[in-house]
Amino acid sequence: AKKVRNGKETDPYQRIMVGLSISDVLLSFFWFFLGTWMVPKETGWLWAVGNTSSCSVQGFFVVFAGYGETCYQAAISLNILLLIVFGWKQETFSKKVEKPMHFLIIAFVLVFAIIPLVYETYNPWCGGCTIIPLWGKCSAKDEGEFCIVRGNQKVELVLRLIAGAAILIVLIFCTVAMVWVYLYVRGQEIRNRRYIFGGSNNAENHRVKTDTKNP
């Protein structure tokens, strides 16, 4: 951990992988391991023993880690693209890009995860707690009518639109970056083959001419 903190024996790619790994561990722990344990027991779901507060905690870390993981995937693609296609060195990436990149990723996912917390929009859904309003009976008298009893539907809509746009942008960027890297490496390979093939032909021609002059 000390080597990662002082940055002397790690490069930007490794530090990006640390961020990605932390996000992955948090997501796996709070969503896949804890699962329904943090869901309010009033839901009646299997193994649900939590309450509203534990549900909000689970939702916060799931959103924070999930979108952090997505952003760090884009960071890896950016690092590889700049190194291979544009010829950057890791030192250059560290000086010009790395610190603002980490700051923007952490700030974005932190703000994104805090907003539903403020508006109480982390509620049970599909085996866990995530960004969704909680619906219930409007009152004891109106048995057939349902209203939002916790959360904000407008907040959910806006955040889902932002999340969808962010995921789409990251998906397109990563795809374009990796195709670009592939085409660049493929082009380099073809040029190297031509150079090697041309060099071997020249050597062969030189040998034939030498043999001809010295029967």
N, C-alpha and C positions, 0 to 999 in steps of 0.2 A: 504494500500500500504506500510505503514511503517513496518508492521509486515512481509511482504514479503521481503522487502529490507534487514532488519537486520537479518532475518533468525532464530530468536530466538523462534518464535511461529509457525513456519511452518516446515514441513519435506520435504525431497527430492521429494516424490511423489507429494505433493502439488505444489512445485516449477516447477516440470516438467509439471504439468497441467496448470500452468500459461503460460509457454512457448507455449504449445499446443493451449491454448485458444487465446493468442495473434495472433498466426499464423492463426488460424481459422477466427478470426475477420477481420484481414487484407485481407485474401483471399476472404471472403464473401463481404467485402466492395468494394474492387477494381475490382473484377470480376463479382459478381452477382448483386451488387447494382449499381455501376457506369456503368458497361457494355459498351455499345456502345457510351456512352457520351464522353469517352476519346479517341475514335477512330477519326482519321482525317476526317473532314467533306467532304473532296474530294472523299472519298469512296462512298458517296451517301447512306450509310446505315441509317436505321431508327434511329433517335435521335443522330446521330453522329455529334458532335459539337467541337471536339478536334482538335489537330494538331499533328505533329510528336513528339514534346516534351512530350505532355500529354500521347501519346501512349507508349513512352519509360518508363515513370513513372509507368503507369499501368502494363506494362510487367514486370518491375523490381520487384514490390511488389507482383504480382501474383506468379512469380517464387520463390522469397524469401520466401513467406508465404506458398506456396504449398509444397515445398520440406522441409521447416522447420517443417510443420505439419507431414509429412511422417517420418522424423527423430525422432521427439518427440514421435511418436507412438512406435517406436523401443525402445526408452528410457523407456517408461512405462513398456513395456514387460520385459526389462532387470531388472528394479527395482523389479517387482513382482517375477520374476524368482529367483533372488538372495535372496530375503526376505523369500520366502516360501520354495523353494527347498533346498537352501544352508544355510538357517538359519541365514542370515545376519541381522543385525539391521540397522535401518535407519541412525544411527550415523556413522556406519561403511561405509555405502554406501556414505554418505555425505563426509567423509574424503578421501576415496580412489577413488571414481568414479565420483561424481557429477560435480566438477569444470572442470576437463578435458572433460567430456561429453558435458557440455554446450558450452565450448570453441570450440570443434570440430564441433558441430552442427552449431553454428552461423558462424564460419569461413567457413565451407563448403558451406552453402547456400548463404552466402554473396559473396564469390568468384564466385560461380555458377551464381548468378544473375548479377554480375558486368560485366562478360565477354561479354554477348550479348550487354550490354550497350556500351562498348568500340567499338565493331564491328558493331554497329547500326543494330543489328539483331532483335530488337523488332519491329514487324510490325503487321498490322491488319490480323486477321484470326478468322473466326467462331464466330463473335460477340464480339471480344475483341482483345487485343494485346498480343502477346506471341512470343516465339522464332521461327521465320520463316523469310526467305528472302522475299523481296518485288519484284515481277516481273512486268515488264512493257515493253512497246515498246522500242526496241533498239535505234531507231531514228525515226524521222518524215517520213523519206523516206521508211524505211522497215516496212510496216504496218503488214506484216505477221509474223515477227520475234519478239520474246520476250526474254529479258535478265533480269538479276538481277539488279535492279536500286538502291536498298538499302539493305545492309546486306551482310552476308557471308555464303554461303551454306556449306562450310566445317566446320565452327564453329557450325552451326545448327546440322550437322550430328554427330559431336563429342559429343556435349552436350546432344543430344537425346540418344546416346548410353550410356553415363555415367548415365543419368537420368533413363533409362530403367534398367540398371544393378543395380542401387541403389534401385529402387522400388522393383525389384525382390528379392534382398538380404534382404530387410526389410520385405517383405511379407513372405519369407521362415523363417527368424529368428522369427518373431512374431508367426507364426503358430507352429513352433517347440517348442518355449518357452511356449506357452499356453497349448499345448498338454502335455508337460513335467510337467507343474504345475498340470494339471488335473489328470494325472496318479499318481503323487505323493500324491495329496490330496485323491484320490480314494483309493490308497494303505493304507494310514493312516486310512481312514474310515473303511476299511475291517479289519485291525489289531485291531482297537478299538472295533469293533463288536465282534470279536473273544474273546477279553479279557473280555468284559462285559458278553458274553454268557458263557465263561468258569467260570467266577466268580460267576454267578448266579447258575450254575450247582453245583459248590463246596458248595455253601451255602445251596442249596436244599439237597444235599447228607448229609451234616452235620446235618441238621434238622431232616432228616429221621433216621439217626443213633441215634440221641439223643432221639427221640420218641420211638425207639425200646428198648433202654436201660431203659426207664422210662415208662412202660406200665400204 
